[in-house]
Amino acid sequence: MENNTFHETYSGVVQGGIISPILANIYLDRFDKNMKEYKVGFEKGRKRAVSKSNARTGDKRHRLVEKISKAQNQEARRTLIAELKEFDKIYHAMPRSDAMDTSSRRLQYTRYADDFLIGVIGSKADAEQMKQDIGKYLAEKLKLELSEEKTLVTIATDKARFLGYDIRARKPSNLQRKTKRGCYARNYNGHIVLEVPTELVKKKLLQLGAMEIRKVNGKEIWKLTHRGELTNRKDIYILNQYNGEVRGICNYYSIANNRSKLHKFRYIMEYSMYKTFACKYRTTKRKIIEKYHIDKDFGVRYTDWKGRERVRIIWKGSLARNDFPQKAKVDTIHKPAKIKTNPSLVDRLKAQTCEWCGKRTPDVVMHQVRALSELDDSQPWNIFMKKINCKTMIVCPGCHEMIHNAD
């Protein structure tokens, strides 16, 4: 459907269909396996070699520390310690590994539906060659065309957009942080960070109709607006609508390193809601806030379907970064609760036990009836089969002959 007009499609899958990602995963499974094999052939070496300058400086530092430990004169010791502190400033500013080491390469691949991201520790030539190999495989094996506009080779410090996140590596930095071992390390150097894109937040606010952009003297001014389509709704519906939209965006970006940027998004949504209520009741935002003030929060009182009085408060969850928003159990496959069920027919036959007399024999046979409703209470085994609610009964040859002779 496009502009309320149906267009017949003769190839591909429906965009936005709930089964489309599943079909994409089925078709691209071969691509995942190919990338797994490519990774094995691409990677080499255990880790990057230590740079020669860092190694030489480390040796000098080690000799300086030995001099301090052997110094007998306190004045000489203090001089050596001061020299060590100055030396450490230079030593800690030097990169430890050799960034141009060609003996070590790494590859990390991840995919979601038809969107994938590849991280490479290697040269730009390696990344360019990888792009050509991937495009060739998709064209020859899967009959797919790699988009040249969207498939880019960029340096890790530049932002790469993936699933609504901007992913990049931190630029070289000499800032140090104390580790759990008590020593200082440059943990901010080269680490991968996830960021909330400002333009996506702006686009979402415009899409929801919570604000509009005006240009004043060449500058963009974000102006809060009310949402007219909600003014004829009930109060609880308006609050639930805003709560769901704010909570959804904030939870999706819960693992972002700059999640605090969403304070502005939540603020705009909150005051857009106040303006929507004010427009509904033809009053001001200030009076609306005073009217719906509940224990230092904005809330709506309503009656649920059981007739009970309820209160719904505006969502103000924490915007601190949360590495594991689902308590790290998202990918944990839990065993289902054990449900007591009757054993299968195969298990009953393997037991080699007569279910009527209890005799164990390898020559068990199965007695079966069409329907339990056809059985009367004239025979005890009929009562037994109705009691266990089963149309079959595993019996020994003797009991089987007795049952049929009685019938």
C-alpha positions in Angstrom: 0.0 0.0 0.0 1.4 3.4 -1.0 -0.8 6.5 -0.5 -3.8 4.2 0.1 -3.2 2.6 -3.3 -2.5 -1.2 -3.6 0.4 -2.1 -5.9 0.9 -5.7 -6.9 4.4 -7.0 -6.2 6.0 -9.8 -8.2 9.2 -10.3 -6.3 10.7 -9.8 -2.9 8.9 -9.7 0.4 6.4 -7.1 1.8 8.1 -4.2 3.4 7.0 -3.9 7.0 5.4 -7.4 7.0 5.9 -9.3 10.3 7.2 -12.4 8.4 9.7 -10.4 6.3 12.6 -10.5 8.9 12.1 -14.2 9.3 12.3 -14.8 5.5 15.4 -12.5 5.4 17.1 -14.6 8.1 16.3 -17.8 6.3 17.7 -16.5 3.0 20.7 -14.8 4.5 21.7 -17.8 6.6 24.2 -18.8 3.8 25.7 -15.3 4.0 26.2 -15.6 7.8 28.0 -19.0 7.3 30.1 -17.5 4.6 31.2 -14.6 6.8 32.0 -17.1 9.6 34.4 -18.9 7.1 35.7 -15.6 5.9 36.5 -14.6 9.4 38.6 -17.7 10.0 40.6 -17.1 6.8 41.0 -13.4 7.5 42.2 -13.3 11.1 45.8 -14.0 12.0 48.1 -13.4 14.9 47.3 -13.4 18.6 47.5 -9.7 19.3 49.2 -6.6 18.1 52.9 -6.3 18.7 54.2 -3.8 21.2 55.7 -0.7 19.5 59.5 -0.5 19.7 59.4 3.0 21.2 57.1 1.8 24.0 59.3 -1.2 24.7 62.5 1.0 24.9 60.8 3.5 27.2 59.4 0.7 29.4 63.0 -0.7 29.8 64.2 2.8 30.8 61.4 3.1 33.3 62.1 -0.3 34.8 65.8 0.7 35.3 64.7 3.9 36.9 62.4 2.0 39.4 65.4 -0.2 40.3 67.5 2.8 41.0 64.9 4.1 43.4 64.6 0.8 45.3 68.5 0.7 45.7 68.9 4.4 46.6 70.2 4.9 50.2 70.2 8.7 50.3 66.7 10.2 51.0 67.6 13.3 48.9 68.6 11.2 45.9 65.6 9.0 46.4 63.2 12.1 46.3 65.0 13.3 43.2 64.6 10.0 41.4 60.9 9.8 42.3 60.3 13.3 40.9 62.2 12.2 37.8 60.0 9.1 37.6 56.8 11.1 37.8 57.9 13.3 34.9 59.0 10.3 33.0 55.6 8.6 33.5 53.8 11.5 31.9 55.7 10.8 28.7 55.5 7.0 29.0 51.7 6.9 29.6 51.2 9.2 26.6 52.8 6.7 24.3 50.6 4.1 22.5 51.5 0.6 23.7 50.7 -1.4 20.6 51.9 -0.8 17.0 48.9 0.4 15.0 50.6 -0.5 11.7 51.4 -4.1 12.7 50.4 -6.2 9.7 50.9 -9.5 11.5 47.6 -9.2 13.4 44.1 -8.8 12.0 40.6 -9.2 13.4 37.1 -9.2 12.1 33.7 -8.8 13.8 30.5 -9.2 11.9 26.9 -8.7 13.1 23.6 -8.6 11.1 20.0 -7.7 11.7 17.6 -8.5 8.9 19.2 -7.0 5.7 21.4 -4.6 7.6 24.9 -5.6 8.7 28.0 -4.0 10.2 31.6 -5.3 10.0 34.4 -4.1 12.3 37.9 -4.6 11.0 41.2 -4.4 12.8 43.5 -4.1 9.8 44.4 -1.8 6.9 42.1 0.1 4.7 43.2 -2.1 1.8 41.9 -5.1 3.8 38.5 -3.5 4.3 38.3 -2.5 0.6 39.1 -6.1 -0.5 36.5 -7.4 2.0 33.9 -5.2 0.5 34.6 -6.5 -3.0 34.6 -10.1 -1.8 31.2 -9.7 -0.1 29.7 -8.0 -3.1 30.9 -10.8 -5.4 29.5 -13.5 -3.1 26.1 -11.8 -2.8 25.8 -11.3 -6.5 27.0 -14.8 -7.5 25.5 -17.0 -4.8 22.4 -15.1 -3.5 21.6 -13.0 -6.6 21.6 -9.8 -4.4 23.1 -6.4 -5.2 25.2 -4.6 -2.6 24.2 -1.0 -2.3 27.2 1.2 -3.1 25.7 4.2 -1.4 25.0 2.6 1.9 28.0 0.2 2.0 30.8 2.5 3.1 34.4 1.9 4.3 35.1 4.4 7.1 37.7 4.9 9.8 36.5 3.6 13.2 36.6 7.1 14.8 33.9 8.2 12.3 30.3 7.5 13.1 28.6 4.5 11.5 24.8 4.3 11.7 23.4 0.9 12.7 19.9 0.2 14.0 19.4 3.8 15.0 22.7 4.1 16.9 25.8 6.0 15.9 28.7 3.6 16.6 32.3 4.8 16.7 35.6 4.3 18.4 36.9 6.9 20.8 39.7 9.1 19.4 43.2 8.7 20.9 43.2 10.2 24.3 45.7 10.3 27.2 43.0 10.5 29.9 43.6 7.9 32.5 41.3 6.0 34.8 42.0 3.9 37.8 41.3 0.2 37.2 40.2 -2.5 39.7 43.8 -3.5 40.2 44.7 0.0 41.5 46.8 1.1 38.5 46.0 3.7 35.9 45.1 2.9 32.3 43.9 4.8 29.3 40.5 3.2 29.1 39.1 6.0 26.9 41.5 5.3 24.1 40.0 3.5 21.1 37.0 2.0 23.0 33.7 1.5 21.1 30.9 3.8 22.1 27.2 3.9 21.2 25.5 7.3 20.8 22.0 8.6 20.3 21.9 10.5 17.0 20.5 14.0 17.5 18.9 14.1 14.1 16.9 11.0 14.8 15.6 12.5 18.0 14.6 15.6 16.2 13.0 13.6 13.4 11.0 11.6 16.0 9.7 14.7 17.7 8.6 16.2 14.4 7.0 12.9 13.4 5.0 12.8 16.7 4.0 16.4 16.3 5.4 17.4 19.7 7.4 20.4 18.3 8.0 22.4 15.2 11.1 24.1 13.9 11.3 27.8 13.2 14.3 29.7 11.8 15.2 33.0 13.5 18.2 34.8 12.2 19.4 31.7 10.4 19.2 29.6 13.6 16.8 26.6 14.3 14.5 27.2 17.2 12.7 24.1 18.6 9.2 25.3 19.5 6.9 23.1 21.6 3.4 22.4 20.1 0.3 20.6 21.2 -1.0 17.5 19.5 -4.5 18.4 18.2 -5.4 14.7 17.3 -5.3 13.9 21.1 -7.4 16.8 22.4 -10.7 14.8 22.0 -9.3 11.8 24.0 -9.7 11.0 27.6 -7.1 12.3 30.1 -5.8 8.8 30.8 -5.4 8.0 27.1 -3.4 11.2 26.5 -1.0 10.4 29.5 -0.7 6.8 28.4 0.2 7.9 24.8 3.0 10.2 25.9 4.3 7.7 28.5 4.5 4.9 26.0 6.3 7.0 23.4 8.8 8.5 25.9 9.4 5.2 27.7 9.9 3.4 24.3 12.6 5.8 23.0 14.4 6.0 26.4 14.4 2.2 26.8 15.6 1.6 23.3 18.6 3.9 23.8 19.3 2.6 27.3 22.7 1.3 26.4 23.8 4.5 24.7 26.9 6.2 26.2 25.3 9.6 25.8 21.8 8.6 26.9 21.7 11.8 29.0 21.0 13.6 25.7 17.4 12.2 26.0 16.7 14.6 28.8 15.8 17.2 26.1 13.6 14.7 24.3 11.7 13.9 27.5 11.4 17.6 28.5 9.9 18.5 25.1 7.5 15.6 25.2 6.4 16.5 28.8 5.6 20.1 28.0 4.0 19.1 24.7 1.6 17.0 26.8 0.9 20.0 29.1 0.1 22.1 26.1 -2.2 19.3 24.8 -4.1 19.2 28.0 -4.3 23.0 28.1 -5.6 23.1 24.5 -8.2 20.5 25.5 -9.6 22.5 28.4 -8.9 25.9 27.0 -6.6 27.0 29.8 -2.9 27.5 30.4 -0.1 25.1 31.1 0.4 26.4 34.6 -3.2 25.8 35.6 -3.0 22.3 34.1 0.1 21.4 36.1 -1.6 22.7 39.3 -4.8 20.8 38.6 -3.1 17.4 38.0 -0.4 17.8 40.7 -0.1 14.5 42.6 2.8 14.1 45.2 5.2 16.3 43.3 4.4 14.6 40.0 1.9 15.0 37.2 -0.8 12.3 37.3 -4.3 11.4 36.2 -6.9 9.8 38.4 -9.2 7.3 36.6 -11.5 4.3 37.3 -10.5 0.9 36.0 -12.8 -1.7 34.5 -13.4 -3.1 38.0 -14.6 0.2 39.3 -11.5 0.9 41.4 -9.9 4.3 41.7 -6.5 4.4 40.2 -3.7 6.9 39.6 -1.3 7.0 36.6 1.9 9.1 37.0 4.0 10.6 34.2 7.0 8.4 33.4 10.2 9.7 34.8 12.6 6.7 34.8 16.3 7.1 35.2 18.3 8.2 32.1 21.5 6.8 33.4 23.2 4.3 31.1 22.2 0.7 31.6 24.4 -1.9 30.1 21.9 -4.7 30.7 18.4 -3.2 30.5 16.8 -6.7 30.6 19.1 -7.9 33.5 21.4 -9.7 30.9 18.7 -12.5 30.5 17.5 -11.6 27.0 19.5 -14.3 25.3 19.0 -16.9 28.1 16.8 -19.7 27.0 15.0 -21.0 30.0 13.7 -24.5 30.3 9.9 -24.5 30.3 8.1 -25.5 33.5 7.8 -29.3 33.8 4.2 -30.3 33.1 3.1 -33.6 34.3 1.8 -35.5 31.3 1.0 -39.0 30.4 3.9 -40.9 28.9 4.0 -41.3 25.1 2.9 -44.5 23.4 6.6 -45.3 22.5 7.7 -45.0 26.2 4.8 -47.2 27.3 5.8 -49.9 24.7 9.5 -49.6 25.7 8.6 -50.2 29.4 7.6 -53.8 28.4 5.1 -54.0 31.3 1.5 -55.1 31.1 -0.7 -52.2 32.3 -3.4 -54.5 33.5 -1.7 -57.3 35.4 1.8 -55.7 35.8 3.7 -58.5 34.3 7.0 -57.7 32.6 7.5 -59.3 29.2 9.1 -58.3 25.9 6.1 -59.6 24.0 3.7 -56.7 24.9 0.8 -55.8 22.5 -1.5 -52.8 22.3 -5.2 -53.1 22.9 -7.1 -50.2 21.2 -10.7 -49.0 20.9 -12.3 -46.6 18.5 -13.7 -44.2 21.2 -14.0 -44.2 24.9 -17.7 -43.2 24.6 -18.4 -46.6 23.2 -17.1 -48.5 26.3 -19.6 -49.6 29.0 -18.9 -50.5 32.6 -19.5 -54.2 32.1 -15.8 -55.0 32.1 -13.2 -53.7 34.6 -10.6 -52.9 31.9 -13.2 -50.6 30.2 -13.5 -48.7 33.5 -9.7 -48.5 33.8 -9.3 -47.1 30.3 -12.0 -44.5 30.8 -10.4 -43.6 34.2 -6.9 -43.0 32.6 -8.7 -41.3 29.6 -6.8 -43.3 27.0 -8.0 -45.3 24.1 -5.0 -47.6 24.2 -3.7 -50.1 26.8 -0.4 -52.0 26.7 -1.0 -55.6 27.8 0.7 -59.0 27.8 -0.5 -61.7 25.3 -2.4 -63.5 28.1 -4.4 -60.4 29.1 -5.0 -59.5 25.5 -6.5 -62.9 24.8 -8.7 -62.6 27.9 -10.0 -59.2 26.9 -11.0 -60.4 23.4 -12.6 -63.6 24.7 -14.7 -61.6 27.1 -15.9 -59.3 24.3 
